[in-house]
Amino acid sequence: MKTWTITAVAISLVSLVSATPLVEKRQAQTSTPVTGASTGGVQQRLSIQNLQANQDVFNMYILGLDAMQRMPETNSLSYYQIAGIHGRPYIPWQSAVTAQQDNTVGYCTHSSALFVTWHRPYIALIEQRVVAMAVEEAAKFSGADRKRYAAAAQKVRLPYWDWAAEDTRSAIPAVMMQPNIQVSRPNPRTGVAQRVTIRNPLFAYNFSNQQLQRQYFQGFFQTTPRTLRSPISPRADNNAASDATMRIQYPARRQNTYNLFSIPTFREFSSTAFSPGGQPNAWTSVESIHNQIHAALGGRGVTPGSAGHMSTVDYSAFDPIFWLHHVQVDRLSAMYQATHPGQVVTPQNATPVFARRVNAQTMDTIDTPLWPFRKANRQYYTSRDVSTAGSIWGLGYAYPEVPVSYQNSPQEDLASFVTSRINALYSPASSPAAPGARALVPGVNAVERQEYSVQYQTQAAKKPDNAFSAIAAPGNGKTSREWLCHFVFTPAEIGAGASPQLDVYFANASNATTRATDAVASLIENPAFNRTSGDYYVGSGAGIGKLEYTEADRNMKITATVPLNQALTDMNIDPNNVAACVKYLADNLVWRIMSDGGGVVDLAKVPSLKVGVSSAEVTYGAAHELPKWGKWETYYEVTEKKSCGLMTGDSALLGSASAPRYLGRNGGGGGN
């Protein structure tokens, strides 16, 4: 284990400062308090689709974001600098260099008790800057246009991308995939509004200071002129491949999102960090769903080390889609806080962050500073400041599901309203049809990336003609049995690089009754899904990639879940028939881990991996009630004969009873 004396650290940091003008620039400006967007009172953050429908406000959002991205990268309030708080360039933001800082990581907290709470002031900071820039841009108009766009700028708030919504089914918003965009911008001489086409600030961030890129970035990321999704080279990406991955993952993602609100503690809801003894449904978290989306958007690259920016914690915040993704995470978190008042951050082992070095004894608590974000009184934010749903209103924003109109209402009224919205948005009953997300994997691997990108744009948006509801929609008082595949592993065992991802399949499913094949799965060769012909993709779980692991996080385990009901139903297996489910899963459930660059990892190299299958009966109540989960049972006979499968000796890992055996002493179950 490498050890440092304080003297050595101080010398290293002093050398860093003397060699890097960016550090000096970041320290030169006084501390900027995070107040949120203070103009226009409390405004709603809307979905990107609804924000686009309000043309003037969307126009000012684009102008504000574009202006921020065009600021010099040495300015601490530039897009580059604020995005760089998350990971690289691993230098102080508006603070002095100290010996306590860990210059091997960024400020962000992952696999941490602070994951949700840290990102709230972070998003509020960039929102306050985008709104400020929008107000400045509005002032450049003249006459009636100035009044019109000034009013619109007051209403600007960051939009969210609801990747669990039924109407979009995880598709990347079209506006995020177009390189250019039309806006109304003031004529530089007259201030009169004119329609012009500009580079779309939602499509990518364009790096402008190559010196900083060479100095602070590594390898592939030193050579990319802009942010990339599913790159095919340092200068070209494939949004269609990322979109394909998002769409095929939708059914499991939607169910996992609904399951979040049945998790009993904020710690389990927030963090993907493994907690021994947790119930199987708590092996998912808002962070684990978030991780999978990072992996899908960044892709795996064509060679190790060449994944997109969203795939690694070090570079992800530079991609503009990061912010829409994280506003959605914050939205779900505010909804959880509204329905689980009193659930707050509880002590957990700390993860490394730039602001302080940690060891095995360091703990994060509700009072741990959320570095580098300061309040107006110059004190650092802590989780205590953002532990309620109402804390969002104090930062100048609300959500349609957590409206400021409830500010003076009893807590139970807000909880009842938010619960009704959760059920309307995400419960199985709210999905009248489940079109085209399941697909047999065709034996088509010859389609070139350059060809299917164009094909996908016209075909993927079409819903299949034979769509049908795969799961009977439960309602008031109805009970159904829910099945989960759940797993725990140590990402460092897989290695540094792109997001480590475990994919779950049903093998040899060629006789299945399926919906019309998603255009994506039938047309493309997607390195994120290195599947065998006939395998039936069920879902995935992922960690977020890191360029390197430290002593403090090298042994950290994370968890994730893949709901199985939709896929079982597609196989004509009734989820309520336990014996049939156990036999089918024992015979057909397989899993693989994908590596950086798209290869398949030898599971023998991941000794921490444990994959299990559990089920419980769930009772779905009235519209204002969350579902109630019954007794969990784990089916060891499904996994015990498979590589890295849970065995009865692993029962201490989770809070679940051992299920009765259905297969007999010599029962089925093939290996992976």
CORUR-V864953 format. One record per pair of residues at least 6 apart in sequence whose C-alpha atoms are under 6 Angstrom apart, sorted by the first residue. I is the first residue (numbers start at 1). GAP is how many residues later the second one is. D is the distance in whole Angstrom. If there is no record, write none. Layout:
i,gap,d
I,GAP,D
I,GAP,D
This chain:
i,gap,d
9,90,6
10,89,5
22,52,6
26,50,5
26,67,6
26,68,5
27,67,5
27,68,5
31,63,5
33,341,5
33,342,5
33,343,5
34,91,5
34,340,6
34,341,6
35,360,6
36,88,5
36,92,5
36,359,4
36,360,6
37,91,4
37,359,5
38,358,6
39,115,5
40,114,5
40,115,6
42,354,4
42,355,5
43,354,5
44,353,5
44,354,5
44,355,5
45,112,5
45,113,6
45,114,5
45,354,5
46,113,5
47,112,5
47,113,5
47,114,6
48,111,5
48,112,6
48,113,6
51,7,6
52,6,5
56,96,6
57,95,5
57,99,6
59,124,6
60,74,5
60,93,6
61,95,6
64,66,5
64,69,5
64,70,4
65,65,5
66,135,5
68,10,6
68,11,6
69,10,5
71,7,5
73,7,5
83,234,5
83,235,5
85,22,6
86,20,5
86,21,5
86,22,5
87,19,4
87,227,4
88,18,6
88,226,5
89,127,5
90,13,5
90,15,6
90,16,5
100,256,5
101,253,5
101,254,5
101,255,5
102,252,5
102,254,6
102,255,5
103,251,6
105,248,6
105,249,5
106,247,6
106,248,5
107,246,5
107,247,5
109,6,5
111,160,5
111,161,5
111,162,5
112,159,6
113,154,6
113,158,6
116,154,6
117,266,5
118,252,6
131,25,6
134,19,5
135,18,5
138,8,6
138,11,5
138,12,5
140,51,6
141,45,5
141,50,4
141,51,6
142,49,5
142,50,6
159,165,6
160,164,5
160,167,5
160,168,5
161,163,5
161,164,6
161,167,6
162,166,6
163,7,4
164,6,6
164,90,5
169,81,6
170,76,6
170,77,5
170,80,6
171,72,6
171,76,6
172,71,6
176,26,5
176,27,5
177,26,5
179,21,5
179,24,6
180,18,6
180,19,5
180,20,4
181,16,5
181,17,6
181,19,5
182,14,6
182,15,4
183,12,6
183,13,6
184,9,6
184,10,5
184,11,5
185,8,5
185,9,5
186,6,5
186,7,5
202,118,5
204,23,5
204,115,6
205,21,5
205,22,6
206,19,6
206,20,4
207,18,6
207,19,6
213,9,5
214,8,5
220,86,6
224,10,5
224,11,6
227,92,6
228,9,6
228,80,5
228,81,6
229,8,6
229,10,6
229,68,6
229,69,5
229,79,5
230,7,5
230,8,5
230,68,5
230,69,4
230,78,5
231,6,4
231,70,6
231,77,6
240,213,5
242,54,6
242,55,5
244,276,5
245,51,6
248,189,5
249,290,6
252,287,6
252,311,5
258,168,5
263,6,6
263,19,6
266,77,5
266,78,6
268,14,6
269,16,5
270,15,6
270,16,6
270,17,6
271,14,6
271,16,6
272,13,6
272,15,6
272,16,5
272,286,5
272,287,6
273,285,5
274,283,5
274,284,5
274,285,6
276,377,5
276,378,6
277,376,5
277,377,4
277,378,4
278,376,5
278,377,5
279,375,6
279,376,5
283,276,5
283,277,5
284,276,5
284,277,5
288,272,6
291,251,6
291,252,5
291,253,5
292,249,6
292,250,5
294,16,5
294,17,5
295,16,5
295,204,5
298,9,6
298,10,4
298,11,6
298,12,4
298,13,4
299,8,6
299,9,6
300,7,5
300,296,6
300,297,5
300,298,6
301,6,4
301,296,5
302,295,5
303,294,4
304,292,5
304,293,4
305,192,6
307,191,6
309,6,5
309,7,5
310,6,4
311,187,5
311,188,5
311,234,6
312,186,6
312,232,6
312,233,4
312,234,5
313,232,6
313,233,6
334,55,5
337,51,6
337,52,5
338,51,5
338,77,5
339,76,5
344,43,6
345,21,5
346,19,6
347,17,5
347,18,5
348,15,5
348,16,5
349,14,5
350,12,6
350,13,5
350,14,5
352,6,6
359,193,6
366,17,5
366,18,6
367,15,5
368,14,6
369,11,6
369,12,6
369,13,5
370,11,5
370,12,5
373,7,6
373,8,6
374,6,4
374,7,6
401,17,6
416,208,5
419,205,5
420,203,5
420,204,5
424,6,5
428,45,5
429,44,4
429,45,6
433,35,5
433,36,4
434,34,6
434,35,5
435,32,5
436,79,6
436,80,6
436,82,5
439,78,5
440,94,6
440,96,5
441,92,5
441,93,5
441,94,6
442,80,6
442,91,6
443,90,5
445,80,5
447,77,6
460,59,5
464,52,6
475,145,6
476,144,6
476,145,4
476,146,5
477,143,5
477,144,5
478,141,6
478,142,6
479,139,5
479,140,4
480,137,6
480,138,5
481,95,5
481,135,6
481,136,4
481,137,6
482,133,5
482,134,6
483,81,5
483,82,6
483,131,6
483,132,4
484,78,6
484,79,5
484,80,6
484,129,6
484,130,6
485,76,6
485,77,5
485,127,6
485,128,5
486,74,6
486,75,4
486,125,6
486,126,5
487,72,6
487,73,6
487,123,5
487,124,4
488,70,6
488,71,4
488,121,6
488,122,5
489,68,5
489,69,6
489,119,5
489,120,4
490,66,6
490,67,4
490,118,6
492,62,6
493,113,6
496,50,5
496,51,5
496,52,5
497,48,5
497,49,5
497,50,5
497,99,6
498,47,5
498,98,5
499,44,5
499,45,5
499,46,4
500,42,6
500,43,5
501,40,6
501,41,4
501,92,6
501,93,5
502,38,6
502,39,5
502,90,6
502,91,4
503,36,6
503,37,4
503,88,6
503,89,5
504,34,5
504,35,5
504,36,6
504,86,6
504,87,4
505,31,5
505,32,5
505,33,5
505,84,6
505,85,5
506,29,6
506,30,5
506,82,5
506,83,5
507,28,5
507,81,5
508,26,5
508,27,6
509,25,6
509,26,6
509,27,6
510,24,5
512,59,5
514,56,6
527,71,5
539,23,6
541,19,5
579,83,6
586,52,4
586,83,4
587,82,4
587,83,5
590,82,5
593,7,6
593,8,5
594,6,5
594,7,6
595,6,6
609,35,6
610,34,5
610,35,5
610,36,5
611,34,5
611,35,5
612,34,5
613,21,6
613,22,6
614,19,5
614,20,4
614,21,6
615,17,6
615,18,6
616,14,6
616,15,6
616,16,5
617,13,5
618,10,6
618,11,5
618,12,6
619,8,6
619,9,5
620,7,5
621,6,6
632,24,5
633,23,5
633,24,5
633,25,6
633,26,5
634,24,5
634,25,5
635,24,5
636,11,5
639,6,5
639,7,6
640,6,6
640,7,5
642,29,4
642,30,6
